[in-house]
Amino acid sequence: VLAISQAQGGEAYAVVADVTKNADNRRIVGETLTKYGRLDVSFINAGTGERVSITELDEDLLDKLLATNVKGVAYAFQYQLPAIEKSGGKGSILVNSSCAGSRATANPDFRSGGVYAASKAAANMLAQYAVSVCHCTGTHLEY
Amino acid sequence: VNVIAPGLVNTQLIGTEVSTVDWNAQAGQLQLVPRAAAPEEIVKFVCFLLSDDAAFITGSVQAIDGGILLKM
């Protein structure tokens, strides 16, 4: 991403982080504010797509899926929403979810996708409640 | 705050990790648009949703999935 951005004449700054860690999410936002002084937009993109049948759950796999796709999004909002508020409240956050999180299906092609779908449905809810939190707490997040 | 809900996207991730799968053939079965999306097709929508032009869109889950939801 850094190379592509710079090749197109843009300025970029990379932070290596593990989105499943709360402290890393704090550091991503912290370094951004240190470097640029404000946060305007965010694309919460990191995700993982393991497919596993509900009857064949593996604890480590389940933990990895939920940690990336659910905790990662929650932690991102935890630090990004206040950062945008402190930047004047005019900003935008977009979460990369999946069509799998919008509807359940009995299509056999998706039979191993239940846990992934559940994680993406959770990400959708986190995003919509993030909007609600902005309005309830008076954070003037415009969009 | 908004959400995008993509279907099959032809990224390097699925290209390398699951290279045995023909994603365009899969898409033909699952979606109304019978191919996987190019990453650039998602990027254009992302840029729009993060821009001032999308100021009236909030709290939404935006499907960009080649019609996969209509066939699920």
Backbone of each chain as ProteinMPNN parsed JSONL, in Angstrom:
{"seq_chain_A": "VLAISQAQGGEAYAVVADVTKNADNRRIVGETLTKYGRLDVSFINAGTGERVSITELDEDLLDKLLATNVKGVAYAFQYQLPAIEKSGGKGSILVNSSCAGSRATANPDFRSGGVYAASKAAANMLAQYAVSVCHCTGTHLEY", "coords_chain_A": {"N_chain_A": [[0.847, -1.199, 0.0], [1.932, 1.15, 0.834], [3.951, 1.507, -1.131], [2.428, 1.624, -3.504], [0.889, 3.905, -3.071], [2.868, 5.882, -2.886], [3.984, 5.646, -5.406], [2.05, 6.779, -6.947], [2.263, 9.358, -6.376], [1.317, 10.137, -3.949], [1.347, 10.769, -0.358], [2.398, 8.605, 2.177], [2.159, 6.706, 5.203], [3.166, 4.051, 7.077], [1.997, 1.784, 9.554], [2.909, -0.965, 11.3], [0.894, -3.445, 12.582], [-1.116, -5.497, 14.77], [-4.357, -6.154, 14.393], [-5.971, -7.507, 16.132], [-5.21, -6.922, 18.626], [-5.808, -4.816, 21.325], [-4.071, -2.772, 22.205], [-2.519, -2.318, 19.947], [-4.348, -1.208, 18.164], [-4.821, 1.201, 19.463], [-2.31, 2.284, 19.161], [-2.089, 2.568, 16.376], [-3.918, 4.648, 15.83], [-2.865, 6.562, 17.533], [-0.266, 7.023, 16.486], [-0.977, 8.019, 14.018], [-2.234, 10.415, 14.712], [-0.08, 11.696, 15.884], [1.623, 11.96, 13.692], [0.097, 13.288, 11.697], [-1.69, 14.916, 13.005], [-4.453, 14.785, 12.973], [-7.493, 12.862, 12.37], [-9.291, 11.894, 9.611], [-10.53, 10.086, 7.753], [-11.289, 6.566, 7.678], [-10.686, 3.235, 6.676], [-11.729, 0.298, 7.654], [-10.351, -2.538, 7.193], [-9.039, -4.991, 7.565], [-9.403, -8.489, 7.696], [-10.394, -11.944, 8.081], [-10.931, -15.113, 6.495], [-11.626, -17.8, 7.17], [-13.119, -20.957, 6.584], [-15.256, -23.041, 8.204], [-17.108, -25.791, 9.309], [-19.89, -25.676, 11.538], [-20.153, -27.889, 13.099], [-17.654, -28.834, 13.242], [-15.904, -27.309, 14.727], [-12.912, -25.629, 15.506], [-11.027, -24.601, 18.173], [-8.864, -22.738, 18.154], [-9.03, -21.745, 15.553], [-11.569, -20.587, 15.549], [-11.191, -18.612, 17.508], [-9.276, -17.013, 16.19], [-10.73, -16.109, 13.989], [-12.87, -14.653, 15.144], [-11.416, -12.838, 16.653], [-10.097, -11.277, 14.732], [-12.14, -10.415, 12.904], [-14.205, -9.422, 14.493], [-13.379, -8.439, 17.141], [-11.293, -6.858, 16.194], [-12.599, -4.91, 14.667], [-14.207, -3.713, 16.618], [-12.285, -2.655, 18.401], [-11.045, -0.881, 16.687], [-13.059, 1.042, 16.245], [-13.233, 1.948, 18.871], [-11.005, 3.583, 19.265], [-10.856, 5.182, 16.99], [-13.239, 6.645, 16.664], [-13.264, 8.605, 18.847], [-10.971, 9.956, 18.022], [-11.647, 11.1, 15.568], [-13.637, 12.758, 16.469], [-12.146, 14.536, 18.046], [-10.809, 15.726, 16.018], [-12.496, 17.508, 14.963], [-14.822, 16.375, 14.222], [-15.784, 15.917, 11.679], [-15.807, 13.456, 9.694], [-15.241, 10.17, 8.24], [-15.954, 6.728, 8.429], [-15.431, 3.503, 7.179], [-16.379, 0.149, 7.032], [-15.072, -2.929, 5.936], [-16.988, -5.467, 5.202], [-18.967, -8.266, 4.47], [-21.024, -9.882, 2.001], [-21.886, -12.189, 3.122], [-22.499, -11.638, 5.728], [-24.98, -10.552, 5.704], [-27.165, -12.174, 5.247], [-28.529, -15.375, 5.998], [-28.126, -18.61, 4.52], [-29.267, -21.647, 2.95], [-27.887, -22.726, 0.957], [-25.72, -25.182, -0.244], [-23.094, -24.507, -0.934], [-22.31, -22.676, 0.905], [-22.099, -23.928, 3.314], [-20.003, -24.216, 5.076], [-19.607, -21.735, 5.972], [-20.743, -20.515, 8.162], [-19.707, -19.531, 10.645], [-17.935, -17.575, 9.809], [-19.813, -15.918, 8.529], [-21.338, -15.154, 10.738], [-19.436, -13.662, 12.127], [-19.104, -11.516, 10.398], [-21.662, -10.448, 10.375], [-21.695, -9.538, 12.965], [-19.765, -7.545, 12.753], [-21.133, -5.764, 11.103], [-23.161, -4.946, 12.851], [-21.66, -3.714, 14.874], [-20.722, -1.505, 13.487], [-23.102, -0.15, 12.901], [-24.032, 0.399, 15.435], [-21.982, 2.013, 16.235], [-22.539, 4.326, 14.851], [-24.86, 5.02, 16.193], [-23.835, 5.495, 18.765], [-22.308, 7.765, 18.314], [-24.304, 9.679, 17.856], [-25.756, 9.552, 20.24], [-23.951, 10.363, 22.211], [-23.326, 12.834, 21.502], [-21.218, 13.199, 19.842], [-20.017, 14.782, 17.064], [-20.006, 13.41, 14.593], [-20.136, 13.616, 11.266], [-20.646, 11.92, 9.091]], "CA_chain_A": [[0.0, 0.0, 0.0], [2.866, 2.281, 0.906], [4.614, 1.655, -2.425], [1.426, 2.038, -4.497], [0.531, 5.29, -2.792], [3.994, 6.754, -3.225], [4.166, 5.598, -6.863], [1.041, 7.651, -7.547], [2.523, 10.73, -5.955], [0.724, 10.421, -2.647], [2.187, 10.572, 0.803], [1.875, 7.495, 2.97], [2.885, 6.361, 6.425], [2.704, 2.713, 7.447], [2.156, 1.308, 10.923], [2.736, -2.419, 11.38], [0.108, -3.696, 13.786], [-2.003, -6.66, 14.835], [-5.642, -5.532, 14.734], [-6.655, -8.258, 17.193], [-4.705, -6.419, 19.903], [-6.329, -3.5, 21.685], [-2.978, -1.793, 22.28], [-2.078, -1.985, 18.592], [-5.329, -0.277, 17.603], [-4.55, 2.496, 20.085], [-1.062, 2.788, 18.586], [-2.355, 2.995, 14.99], [-4.546, 5.973, 15.882], [-1.929, 7.468, 18.192], [0.802, 7.414, 15.55], [-1.595, 8.844, 12.985], [-2.431, 11.753, 15.274], [1.253, 12.285, 16.068], [2.195, 12.26, 12.377], [-0.71, 14.202, 10.883], [-2.427, 15.847, 13.845], [-5.897, 14.599, 12.917], [-7.995, 11.696, 11.639], [-10.446, 12.276, 8.8], [-11.214, 8.919, 7.194], [-10.71, 5.261, 7.987], [-11.245, 2.037, 6.04], [-11.431, -0.845, 8.525], [-10.294, -3.504, 6.091], [-8.453, -6.292, 7.92], [-10.362, -9.55, 7.984], [-9.918, -13.273, 7.732], [-12.084, -15.791, 5.91], [-11.629, -19.246, 7.364], [-14.399, -21.647, 6.462], [-15.286, -24.236, 9.055], [-18.459, -26.19, 9.666], [-20.216, -25.475, 12.957], [-19.986, -29.166, 13.808], [-16.233, -29.204, 13.255], [-15.215, -26.116, 15.2], [-11.588, -25.708, 16.092], [-10.996, -23.45, 19.09], [-7.898, -21.737, 17.702], [-9.553, -21.131, 14.336], [-12.685, -19.728, 15.956], [-10.62, -17.451, 18.191], [-8.624, -16.162, 15.195], [-11.766, -15.493, 13.167], [-13.597, -13.649, 15.92], [-10.485, -11.79, 17.083], [-9.816, -10.378, 13.606], [-13.319, -9.836, 12.26], [-15.114, -8.771, 15.452], [-12.628, -7.604, 18.084], [-10.52, -5.879, 15.434], [-13.493, -3.806, 14.286], [-14.625, -3.029, 17.848], [-11.147, -1.861, 18.894], [-10.834, 0.23, 15.745], [-14.036, 2.09, 16.585], [-12.937, 2.467, 20.208], [-10.01, 4.665, 19.212], [-11.025, 6.059, 15.832], [-14.352, 7.58, 16.867], [-12.825, 9.797, 19.599], [-9.952, 10.701, 17.258], [-12.358, 11.934, 14.591], [-14.323, 13.807, 17.234], [-11.15, 15.556, 18.418], [-10.361, 16.377, 14.782], [-13.552, 18.402, 14.514], [-16.052, 15.607, 14.065], [-16.203, 15.753, 10.285], [-15.01, 12.369, 9.162], [-15.982, 9.04, 7.709], [-15.368, 5.411, 8.663], [-16.067, 2.465, 6.375], [-15.96, -1.209, 7.408], [-15.16, -3.935, 4.884], [-17.65, -6.655, 5.727], [-19.188, -9.276, 3.429], [-22.42, -10.243, 1.751], [-22.2, -13.321, 3.996], [-23.015, -11.135, 6.993], [-26.289, -9.92, 5.526], [-28.277, -13.123, 5.142], [-28.191, -16.797, 6.089], [-28.57, -19.362, 3.354], [-29.149, -23.111, 3.001], [-27.093, -23.135, -0.206], [-24.611, -26.047, 0.219], [-21.801, -23.859, -1.153], [-22.007, -21.824, 2.055], [-22.338, -24.678, 4.56], [-18.876, -24.029, 6.0], [-19.399, -20.3, 6.146], [-21.599, -19.982, 9.221], [-18.971, -18.764, 11.659], [-17.49, -16.365, 9.107], [-20.992, -15.068, 8.343], [-21.685, -14.589, 12.045], [-18.451, -12.626, 12.466], [-19.361, -10.337, 9.565], [-22.9, -9.856, 10.882], [-21.299, -8.794, 14.167], [-19.076, -6.326, 12.296], [-22.176, -4.847, 10.631], [-23.836, -4.387, 14.027], [-20.733, -2.786, 15.527], [-20.696, -0.262, 12.701], [-24.365, 0.583, 13.031], [-24.08, 0.935, 16.798], [-21.018, 3.122, 16.294], [-23.309, 5.504, 14.414], [-25.765, 5.337, 17.294], [-23.041, 6.062, 19.851], [-21.951, 9.134, 17.915], [-25.442, 10.571, 18.021], [-26.182, 9.568, 21.642], [-22.985, 11.04, 23.075], [-23.117, 14.177, 21.006], [-20.086, 13.277, 18.925], [-20.565, 15.366, 15.84], [-19.521, 12.714, 13.406], [-21.124, 13.994, 10.25], [-21.055, 10.779, 8.278]], "C_chain_A": [[0.876, 1.24, 0.0], [3.482, 2.552, -0.463], [3.642, 2.164, -3.488], [1.087, 3.507, -4.321], [1.643, 6.24, -3.224], [4.235, 6.782, -4.727], [3.199, 6.528, -7.568], [1.173, 9.085, -7.055], [1.916, 11.1, -4.618], [1.729, 10.283, -1.534], [1.575, 9.463, 1.636], [2.771, 7.246, 4.17], [2.321, 5.039, 6.911], [2.964, 2.427, 8.916], [1.919, -0.197, 10.909], [2.022, -2.74, 12.692], [-0.7, -4.974, 13.639], [-3.364, -6.154, 15.307], [-6.396, -6.275, 15.822], [-6.243, -7.769, 18.577], [-5.227, -5.011, 20.157], [-5.229, -2.444, 21.64], [-2.496, -1.382, 20.89], [-3.05, -1.021, 17.914], [-5.14, 1.131, 18.172], [-3.316, 3.127, 19.45], [-1.262, 3.282, 17.147], [-2.908, 4.426, 14.982], [-3.581, 6.985, 16.489], [-0.837, 7.95, 17.249], [0.263, 8.29, 14.432], [-1.76, 10.278, 13.477], [-1.099, 12.459, 15.484], [1.811, 12.771, 14.738], [1.434, 13.377, 11.666], [-1.568, 15.178, 11.699], [-3.927, 15.672, 13.839], [-6.239, 13.291, 12.204], [-9.27, 12.103, 10.914], [-11.229, 11.077, 8.279], [-10.507, 7.638, 7.629], [-11.438, 4.176, 7.209], [-10.814, 0.848, 6.888], [-11.507, -2.094, 7.657], [-9.848, -4.904, 6.514], [-9.542, -7.307, 8.247], [-9.763, -10.887, 7.6], [-11.125, -14.146, 7.387], [-12.111, -17.291, 6.055], [-13.033, -19.833, 7.261], [-14.335, -22.927, 7.298], [-16.742, -24.532, 9.425], [-18.684, -26.022, 11.167], [-19.99, -26.759, 13.752], [-18.527, -29.607, 13.882], [-15.374, -28.044, 13.748], [-13.865, -26.451, 15.818], [-11.398, -24.438, 16.927], [-10.05, -22.352, 18.615], [-8.408, -20.991, 16.474], [-10.687, -20.158, 14.66], [-12.172, -18.461, 16.626], [-9.996, -16.479, 17.186], [-9.671, -15.405, 14.38], [-12.479, -14.364, 13.915], [-12.672, -12.509, 16.342], [-10.239, -10.788, 15.959], [-11.077, -9.647, 13.161], [-14.253, -9.105, 13.215], [-14.335, -7.859, 16.411], [-11.845, -6.522, 17.357], [-11.347, -4.661, 15.059], [-13.898, -2.995, 15.525], [-13.51, -2.122, 18.371], [-10.875, -0.664, 17.978], [-11.782, 1.378, 16.059], [-13.699, 2.751, 17.914], [-11.992, 3.666, 20.139], [-10.242, 5.645, 18.064], [-12.152, 7.073, 16.027], [-13.929, 8.8, 17.689], [-11.798, 10.632, 18.831], [-10.606, 11.607, 16.224], [-13.09, 13.069, 15.309], [-13.36, 14.935, 17.594], [-10.641, 16.321, 17.2], [-11.429, 17.314, 14.219], [-14.852, 17.686, 14.205], [-16.531, 15.42, 12.649], [-15.33, 14.676, 9.656], [-15.879, 11.227, 8.709], [-15.226, 7.745, 7.988], [-16.153, 4.388, 7.852], [-15.489, 1.108, 6.783], [-16.092, -2.136, 6.206], [-15.724, -5.221, 5.479], [-17.809, -7.67, 4.603], [-20.678, -9.482, 3.223], [-22.846, -11.38, 2.67], [-22.795, -12.87, 5.323], [-24.408, -10.566, 6.911], [-27.445, -10.902, 5.552], [-27.754, -14.547, 5.306], [-28.737, -17.523, 4.861], [-28.404, -20.864, 3.579], [-28.387, -23.638, 1.794], [-25.888, -23.957, 0.258], [-23.236, -25.424, 0.031], [-21.367, -23.027, 0.048], [-22.029, -22.596, 3.37], [-21.185, -24.554, 5.542], [-18.652, -22.561, 6.337], [-20.142, -19.682, 7.306], [-20.878, -19.11, 10.225], [-18.444, -17.464, 11.047], [-18.654, -15.391, 8.95], [-21.387, -14.394, 9.646], [-20.721, -13.472, 12.429], [-18.694, -11.358, 11.661], [-20.67, -9.655, 9.948], [-22.61, -9.035, 12.13], [-20.603, -7.49, 13.787], [-20.094, -5.289, 11.818], [-22.857, -4.159, 11.817], [-22.944, -3.378, 14.752], [-20.724, -1.447, 14.806], [-21.974, 0.542, 12.912], [-24.539, 1.126, 14.445], [-23.051, 2.047, 16.995], [-21.688, 4.418, 15.862], [-24.197, 5.973, 15.561], [-25.024, 6.014, 18.445], [-22.671, 7.513, 19.544], [-23.094, 10.091, 18.205], [-25.842, 10.695, 19.484], [-25.244, 10.386, 22.522], [-22.687, 12.452, 22.596], [-21.852, 14.322, 20.192], [-20.601, 13.729, 17.569], [-19.953, 14.735, 14.607], [-20.539, 12.941, 12.297], [-21.579, 12.813, 9.421], [-19.993, 9.698, 8.334]], "O_chain_A": [[0.626, 2.22, -0.702], [3.529, 3.7, -0.906], [3.992, 3.036, -4.284], [1.008, 4.26, -5.292], [1.389, 7.27, -3.848], [4.642, 7.808, -5.273], [3.486, 7.016, -8.661], [0.298, 9.918, -7.292], [1.992, 12.255, -4.198], [2.823, 9.753, -1.726], [0.354, 9.395, 1.781], [3.968, 7.534, 4.154], [1.116, 4.924, 7.135], [4.013, 2.78, 9.455], [0.835, -0.65, 10.542], [2.479, -2.36, 13.771], [-0.933, -5.463, 12.534], [-3.522, -5.771, 16.467], [-7.356, -5.745, 16.383], [-6.847, -8.148, 19.581], [-5.102, -4.127, 19.31], [-5.427, -1.354, 21.103], [-2.11, -0.232, 20.679], [-2.633, -0.126, 17.18], [-5.281, 2.124, 17.458], [-3.269, 4.336, 19.226], [-0.678, 4.29, 16.746], [-2.439, 5.289, 14.239], [-3.487, 8.122, 16.026], [-0.519, 9.139, 17.212], [0.95, 9.192, 13.952], [-1.465, 11.232, 12.757], [-0.994, 13.67, 15.289], [2.397, 13.851, 14.656], [2.035, 14.293, 11.105], [-2.106, 16.144, 11.156], [-4.625, 16.331, 14.611], [-5.4, 12.693, 11.531], [-10.214, 12.598, 11.53], [-12.457, 11.057, 8.355], [-9.308, 7.626, 7.906], [-12.664, 4.198, 7.098], [-9.654, 0.439, 6.84], [-12.586, -2.635, 7.418], [-10.236, -5.892, 5.892], [-10.482, -7.012, 8.985], [-8.761, -10.959, 6.89], [-12.214, -13.943, 7.923], [-12.571, -17.991, 5.153], [-13.999, -19.276, 7.783], [-13.461, -23.773, 7.106], [-17.498, -23.637, 9.802], [-17.764, -26.208, 11.964], [-19.672, -26.713, 14.94], [-18.203, -30.619, 14.502], [-14.266, -27.822, 13.259], [-13.716, -27.429, 16.551], [-11.591, -23.329, 16.427], [-10.391, -21.17, 18.667], [-8.246, -19.777, 16.357], [-10.752, -19.055, 14.118], [-12.658, -17.365, 16.347], [-10.164, -15.265, 17.309], [-9.52, -14.212, 14.114], [-12.664, -13.268, 13.386], [-13.089, -11.352, 16.387], [-10.179, -9.583, 16.203], [-11.09, -8.421, 13.051], [-15.021, -8.246, 12.781], [-14.597, -6.659, 16.485], [-11.742, -5.395, 17.842], [-10.871, -3.527, 15.119], [-13.93, -1.765, 15.494], [-13.753, -0.972, 18.736], [-10.522, 0.421, 18.441], [-11.371, 2.536, 16.131], [-13.858, 3.961, 18.071], [-12.162, 4.644, 20.867], [-9.864, 6.812, 18.16], [-12.035, 8.224, 15.606], [-14.202, 9.928, 17.28], [-11.753, 11.854, 18.967], [-10.177, 12.743, 16.024], [-13.15, 14.195, 14.815], [-13.687, 16.116, 17.472], [-10.108, 17.423, 17.328], [-11.274, 17.85, 13.122], [-15.873, 18.326, 13.953], [-17.584, 14.822, 12.431], [-14.246, 14.96, 9.148], [-17.106, 11.298, 8.78], [-14.011, 7.674, 7.805], [-17.384, 4.402, 7.839], [-14.273, 0.937, 6.867], [-17.121, -2.128, 5.53], [-15.024, -5.964, 6.169], [-16.861, -7.905, 3.854], [-21.485, -9.287, 4.132], [-24.031, -11.526, 2.969], [-23.513, -13.63, 5.973], [-24.969, -10.142, 7.921], [-28.578, -10.521, 5.844], [-26.675, -14.884, 4.818], [-29.706, -17.078, 4.246], [-27.511, -21.296, 4.309], [-28.252, -24.849, 1.62], [-25.106, -23.476, 1.078], [-22.301, -25.768, 0.754], [-20.186, -22.709, 0.19], [-21.981, -21.986, 4.438], [-21.378, -24.769, 6.739], [-17.63, -22.194, 6.917], [-20.177, -18.459, 7.437], [-21.387, -18.059, 10.615], [-18.494, -16.401, 11.667], [-18.512, -14.194, 9.201], [-21.728, -13.212, 9.666], [-21.132, -12.455, 12.989], [-18.515, -10.252, 12.171], [-20.785, -8.432, 9.861], [-23.198, -7.973, 12.337], [-20.82, -6.456, 14.418], [-19.95, -4.096, 12.084], [-23.098, -2.953, 11.793], [-23.408, -2.325, 15.189], [-20.72, -0.389, 15.436], [-21.933, 1.761, 13.079], [-25.126, 2.191, 14.636], [-23.239, 2.925, 17.837], [-21.436, 5.478, 16.434], [-24.274, 7.164, 15.859], [-25.515, 6.981, 19.028], [-22.72, 8.375, 20.422], [-22.882, 11.181, 18.735], [-26.219, 11.774, 19.942], [-25.687, 11.031, 23.472], [-21.896, 13.173, 23.203], [-21.442, 15.439, 19.878], [-21.512, 13.125, 17.004], [-19.455, 15.414, 13.71], [-21.682, 12.496, 12.398], [-22.757, 12.704, 9.08], [-20.148, 8.647, 7.712]]}, "seq_chain_B": "VNVIAPGLVNTQLIGTEVSTVDWNAQAGQLQLVPRAAAPEEIVKFVCFLLSDDAAFITGSVQAIDGGILLKM", "coords_chain_B": {"N_chain_B": [[-20.37, 6.621, 9.363], [-20.231, 3.608, 7.674], [-20.866, 0.443, 6.002], [-19.396, -1.875, 3.748], [-20.484, -4.629, 1.791], [-19.11, -6.929, 0.204], [-19.144, -9.403, -2.488], [-17.708, -12.108, -4.174], [-14.371, -11.349, -4.693], [-11.644, -10.733, -6.756], [-8.922, -10.97, -5.405], [-5.417, -10.826, -4.476], [-5.212, -12.446, -2.306], [-7.199, -14.547, -2.412], [-6.324, -15.481, -4.776], [-3.828, -16.601, -4.362], [-3.885, -18.157, -1.989], [-6.027, -19.87, -2.282], [-5.769, -21.106, -4.76], [-6.629, -23.202, -6.259], [-9.248, -22.998, -6.783], [-11.634, -22.015, -9.18], [-12.553, -18.937, -9.384], [-14.125, -17.31, -10.999], [-15.809, -19.167, -12.191], [-17.118, -20.081, -9.925], [-18.405, -17.72, -9.205], [-20.164, -17.495, -11.313], [-22.035, -19.394, -10.686], [-23.032, -18.499, -8.256], [-23.679, -15.769, -8.322], [-25.538, -13.053, -9.864], [-24.166, -11.467, -11.66], [-21.845, -12.925, -13.594], [-19.061, -13.33, -12.662], [-16.045, -12.846, -10.749], [-15.498, -9.882, -8.792], [-13.338, -7.211, -9.817], [-10.67, -5.907, -7.843], [-10.452, -3.121, -8.162], [-13.034, -2.326, -8.731], [-14.28, -2.396, -6.306], [-12.786, -0.56, -4.913], [-13.44, 1.929, -6.07], [-16.014, 2.36, -5.114], [-15.527, 2.407, -2.385], [-13.971, 4.746, -2.185], [-15.887, 6.633, -2.932], [-17.777, 6.356, -0.824], [-16.292, 7.226, 1.326], [-15.99, 9.837, 0.769], [-16.881, 13.394, 0.589], [-19.105, 13.495, -1.015], [-20.761, 11.478, -0.205], [-22.11, 12.263, 2.015], [-24.688, 12.092, 3.034], [-25.18, 9.484, 3.502], [-25.374, 7.17, 5.974], [-24.759, 4.781, 8.576], [-25.306, 2.554, 7.049], [-25.452, -0.622, 5.295], [-23.842, -1.527, 2.561], [-24.416, -3.36, -0.243], [-22.196, -4.815, -2.54], [-21.983, -6.86, -4.616], [-22.418, -8.239, -6.982], [-24.979, -9.218, -7.186], [-25.28, -11.398, -5.526], [-26.753, -11.78, -3.188], [-29.346, -11.966, -4.089], [-29.476, -14.477, -5.098], [-28.962, -16.179, -3.06]], "CA_chain_B": [[-19.972, 5.218, 9.459], [-20.967, 2.705, 6.793], [-20.288, -0.886, 5.796], [-19.584, -2.488, 2.433], [-20.675, -6.076, 1.864], [-18.739, -7.458, -1.124], [-19.218, -10.837, -2.773], [-16.399, -12.638, -4.558], [-13.462, -10.337, -5.238], [-10.439, -11.4, -7.239], [-7.752, -10.365, -4.767], [-4.233, -11.677, -4.398], [-5.403, -13.403, -1.213], [-7.849, -15.763, -2.898], [-5.555, -15.958, -5.914], [-2.669, -17.385, -3.95], [-4.171, -19.125, -0.933], [-7.016, -20.846, -2.72], [-5.581, -21.001, -6.2], [-7.234, -24.335, -6.948], [-10.654, -22.688, -7.054], [-11.903, -21.092, -10.282], [-13.485, -17.995, -8.755], [-15.103, -16.833, -11.973], [-16.807, -20.229, -12.326], [-17.903, -20.009, -8.686], [-19.262, -16.54, -9.277], [-21.215, -17.775, -12.28], [-23.072, -20.169, -10.009], [-23.565, -17.86, -7.055], [-24.049, -14.369, -8.5], [-26.204, -12.677, -11.116], [-23.051, -11.074, -12.524], [-21.13, -14.214, -13.541], [-17.6, -13.21, -12.549], [-15.595, -12.202, -9.517], [-15.227, -8.455, -8.956], [-11.949, -6.745, -9.77], [-10.498, -5.048, -6.663], [-10.679, -1.714, -8.506], [-14.474, -2.048, -8.696], [-14.611, -2.155, -4.907], [-12.073, 0.654, -4.501], [-14.189, 3.125, -6.502], [-17.144, 2.527, -4.197], [-14.935, 2.8, -1.102], [-13.587, 6.163, -2.28], [-17.125, 7.425, -2.919], [-18.406, 6.33, 0.503], [-15.456, 7.988, 2.255], [-15.875, 11.213, 0.285], [-17.94, 14.334, 0.957], [-20.297, 13.246, -1.835], [-21.605, 10.469, 0.455], [-22.381, 12.829, 3.347], [-26.037, 11.779, 3.52], [-25.264, 8.038, 3.701], [-24.784, 6.807, 7.263], [-25.349, 3.617, 9.231], [-25.83, 1.639, 6.028], [-24.668, -1.767, 4.818], [-23.96, -1.4, 1.108], [-24.055, -4.555, -1.015], [-21.479, -4.635, -3.823], [-21.782, -8.305, -4.628], [-22.801, -8.886, -8.239], [-26.303, -9.808, -7.045], [-25.203, -12.701, -4.843], [-27.817, -11.893, -2.18], [-30.597, -12.328, -4.747], [-29.435, -15.905, -5.439], [-28.677, -16.985, -1.865]], "C_chain_B": [[-20.858, 4.368, 8.549], [-20.209, 1.386, 6.653], [-20.431, -1.259, 4.331], [-19.651, -4.007, 2.613], [-20.386, -6.671, 0.489], [-19.082, -8.942, -1.25], [-17.828, -11.331, -3.103], [-15.567, -11.543, -5.221], [-12.143, -11.016, -5.583], [-9.187, -10.731, -6.678], [-6.574, -11.329, -4.814], [-4.415, -12.759, -3.342], [-6.061, -14.688, -1.726], [-7.081, -16.329, -4.086], [-4.409, -16.861, -5.511], [-3.036, -18.485, -2.965], [-5.147, -20.21, -1.375], [-6.97, -20.916, -4.246], [-6.212, -22.164, -6.971], [-8.69, -24.044, -7.343], [-10.744, -21.723, -8.229], [-12.983, -20.121, -9.808], [-14.511, -17.447, -9.739], [-16.193, -17.881, -12.202], [-17.722, -20.255, -11.104], [-18.91, -18.868, -8.751], [-20.422, -16.767, -10.236], [-22.361, -18.553, -11.66], [-23.791, -19.368, -8.934], [-24.173, -16.489, -7.298], [-24.846, -14.17, -9.782], [-25.173, -12.191, -12.127], [-22.043, -12.225, -12.484], [-19.616, -14.096, -13.558], [-17.276, -12.626, -11.182], [-15.313, -10.729, -9.803], [-13.721, -8.213, -9.042], [-11.805, -5.858, -8.535], [-10.796, -3.577, -6.946], [-12.16, -1.343, -8.459], [-14.948, -1.792, -7.267], [-14.012, -0.819, -4.466], [-12.859, 1.917, -4.872], [-15.346, 3.425, -5.555], [-16.66, 2.98, -2.825], [-14.604, 4.294, -1.114], [-14.819, 7.067, -2.245], [-17.705, 7.506, -1.501], [-17.598, 7.114, 1.539], [-15.373, 9.469, 1.883], [-17.025, 12.091, 0.788], [-19.224, 14.077, 0.172], [-21.26, 12.254, -1.178], [-22.077, 10.956, 1.826], [-23.747, 12.44, 3.901], [-26.226, 10.284, 3.744], [-24.603, 7.697, 5.028], [-25.514, 5.608, 7.868], [-25.846, 2.563, 8.264], [-24.879, 0.474, 5.765], [-24.888, -1.837, 3.308], [-23.493, -2.678, 0.421], [-23.317, -4.142, -2.279], [-20.999, -6.03, -4.194], [-22.212, -9.0, -5.914], [-24.144, -9.603, -8.157], [-26.328, -11.122, -6.308], [-26.341, -12.878, -3.846], [-29.13, -12.338, -2.815], [-30.629, -13.812, -5.118], [-29.194, -16.788, -4.221], [-29.922, -17.723, -1.397]], "O_chain_B": [[-22.084, 4.409, 8.647], [-19.079, 1.238, 7.119], [-21.469, -0.994, 3.725], [-18.973, -4.583, 3.463], [-21.304, -6.892, -0.301], [-19.281, -9.638, -0.254], [-16.87, -11.016, -2.397], [-16.001, -10.901, -6.178], [-11.601, -11.782, -4.787], [-8.482, -10.016, -7.389], [-6.729, -12.503, -5.15], [-3.854, -13.849, -3.453], [-5.547, -15.784, -1.504], [-7.174, -17.522, -4.374], [-4.057, -17.787, -6.242], [-2.559, -19.614, -3.083], [-5.09, -21.339, -0.888], [-7.991, -20.8, -4.924], [-6.316, -22.114, -8.197], [-9.279, -24.768, -8.146], [-10.019, -20.729, -8.277], [-14.172, -20.44, -9.827], [-15.643, -17.152, -9.356], [-17.36, -17.536, -12.386], [-18.935, -20.428, -11.223], [-20.082, -19.017, -8.408], [-21.532, -16.288, -10.002], [-23.517, -18.396, -12.055], [-24.993, -19.528, -8.72], [-25.079, -16.076, -6.574], [-24.829, -15.018, -10.674], [-25.293, -12.471, -13.319], [-21.445, -12.474, -11.438], [-18.959, -14.712, -14.397], [-18.118, -11.996, -10.543], [-14.935, -10.368, -10.918], [-12.931, -8.922, -8.418], [-12.735, -5.121, -8.207], [-11.323, -2.868, -6.088], [-12.508, -0.196, -8.182], [-15.909, -1.055, -7.051], [-14.644, -0.049, -3.742], [-12.933, 2.86, -4.084], [-15.623, 4.581, -5.235], [-17.287, 3.82, -2.179], [-14.92, 5.016, -0.168], [-14.808, 8.126, -1.616], [-18.076, 8.583, -1.035], [-18.156, 7.609, 2.517], [-14.758, 10.26, 2.598], [-18.008, 11.595, 1.337], [-20.314, 14.406, 0.643], [-22.434, 12.19, -1.544], [-22.405, 10.149, 2.695], [-23.943, 12.455, 5.116], [-27.311, 9.851, 4.134], [-23.402, 7.911, 5.194], [-26.722, 5.444, 7.696], [-26.713, 1.761, 8.612], [-23.672, 0.573, 5.983], [-25.979, -2.163, 2.841], [-22.317, -3.037, 0.493], [-23.747, -3.24, -2.999], [-19.814, -6.353, -4.11], [-22.357, -10.222, -5.935], [-24.423, -10.493, -8.96], [-27.282, -11.89, -6.438], [-26.844, -13.987, -3.668], [-29.939, -13.006, -2.171], [-31.695, -14.349, -5.42], [-29.219, -18.014, -4.333], [-29.873, -18.45, -0.405]]}, "name": "protein", "num_of_chains": 2, "seq": "VLAISQAQGGEAYAVVADVTKNADNRRIVGETLTKYGRLDVSFINAGTGERVSITELDEDLLDKLLATNVKGVAYAFQYQLPAIEKSGGKGSILVNSSCAGSRATANPDFRSGGVYAASKAAANMLAQYAVSVCHCTGTHLEYVNVIAPGLVNTQLIGTEVSTVDWNAQAGQLQLVPRAAAPEEIVKFVCFLLSDDAAFITGSVQAIDGGILLKM"}
